[in-house]
Amino acid sequence: MSITSKRCPSHSNISPSLATPVEMLIQLATFANRNEPPRKSRGRVDIILVKAGRGGKTVTVVQNFVGIGLPEKEKLAKEMQKTCGVGGTVKEGRIEIQGDKREEVARILTKAGQCR
């Protein structure tokens, strides 16, 4: 006696009693992620540490944004300043944050969907 899984031609749902374990896991994963918005990465950004030409002070610079305008950069910069507890600015399309805050900046950018 052989049991095969059957699919209704008009629906893509699988009957749980006839599904293979793999199909059930796929269905469960799809159901679990249904309520979450898909996470999109908007490309690569560079997070660099700059010391030259700043009087010996260290600055974290975020540059090479893709598909992001000045208002969103200013919003990200403000969030970075607040989270890191330091000053910063947006200059020439780059975000500059005072001090070595690369890890905190990377975490904020990941949360905002700028990088993974």
For each residue, the residues with C-beta under 8 A, 3 or more apart:
1:
2:
3: 18
4: 18
5: 14 15 18 19 20 23
6: 15 18
7: 11 12 14
8: 11 13
9:
10:
11: 7 8
12: 7
13: 8 27
14: 5 7 18 19 23 24 27
15: 5 6 18 19
16: 19 24
17:
18: 3 4 5 6 14 15
19: 5 14 15 16 23 24 27
20: 5 23 24
21: 24 25
22: 25 26
23: 5 14 19 20 26 27
24: 14 16 19 20 21 27 28
25: 21 22 28 29
26: 22 23 29 30
27: 13 14 19 23 24 30 31
28: 24 25 31 32
29: 25 26 32 33
30: 26 27 33 34
31: 27 28 34
32: 28 29
33: 29 30 36
34: 30 31
35:
36: 33 39
37:
38:
39: 36 113
40: 113
41: 113 114 115 116
42: 65 66 67 68 113 114
43: 65 66 67 114 115
44: 64 66 115
45: 62 63 64 65 66 109 114 115
46: 61 62 63 64
47: 60 61 62 102 105 106 109
48: 60 61 63
49: 58 59 60 61 100 102
50: 53 54 58 59 60 61
51: 54 56 57 58 59
52:
53: 50
54: 50 51 57 58 59
55:
56: 51
57: 51 54 98
58: 49 50 51 54 98 99 100
59: 49 50 51 54 96 97 98 99
60: 47 48 49 50 96 97 98 99 100 101 102 105
61: 46 47 48 49 50 94 95 96 97
62: 45 46 47 65 76 94 95 96 97 105 109
63: 45 46 48 93 94 95
64: 44 45 46
65: 42 43 45 62 68 73 93 114
66: 42 43 44 45
67: 42 43
68: 42 65 72 73 114
69: 72 73
70: 73 74 90 93
71: 74 75
72: 68 69 75 76
73: 65 68 69 70 76 77 90 93 95
74: 70 71 77 78 90
75: 71 72 78 79
76: 62 72 73 79 80 95 108 109 112 114
77: 73 74 80 81 88 89 90 95 97
78: 74 75 81 82
79: 75 76 82 83 108 112
80: 76 77 83 84 88 95 97 101 104 105 108
81: 77 78 84 85 86 87 88 97
82: 78 79 85
83: 79 80 104 108
84: 80 81 88 97 99 101 104 105
85: 81 82
86: 81 97 98 99 101
87: 81 97 98
88: 77 80 81 84 95 96 97 98
89: 77 95 96
90: 70 73 74 77 93 94 95 96
91: 94 96
92:
93: 63 65 70 73 90
94: 61 62 63 90 91
95: 61 62 63 73 76 77 80 88 89 90 105
96: 59 60 61 62 88 89 90 91
97: 59 60 61 62 77 80 81 84 86 87 88 101 105
98: 57 58 59 60 86 87 88 101
99: 58 59 60 84 86
100: 49 58 60
101: 60 80 84 86 97 98 104 105
102: 47 49 60 105 106
103: 106 107
104: 80 83 84 101 107 108
105: 47 60 62 80 84 95 97 101 102 108 109
106: 47 102 103 109 110 115
107: 103 104 110 111
108: 76 79 80 83 104 105 111 112
109: 45 47 62 76 105 106 112 114 115
110: 106 107 113 114 115 116
111: 107 108
112: 76 79 108 109
113: 39 40 41 42 110
114: 41 42 43 45 65 68 76 109 110
115: 41 43 44 45 106 109 110
116: 41 110
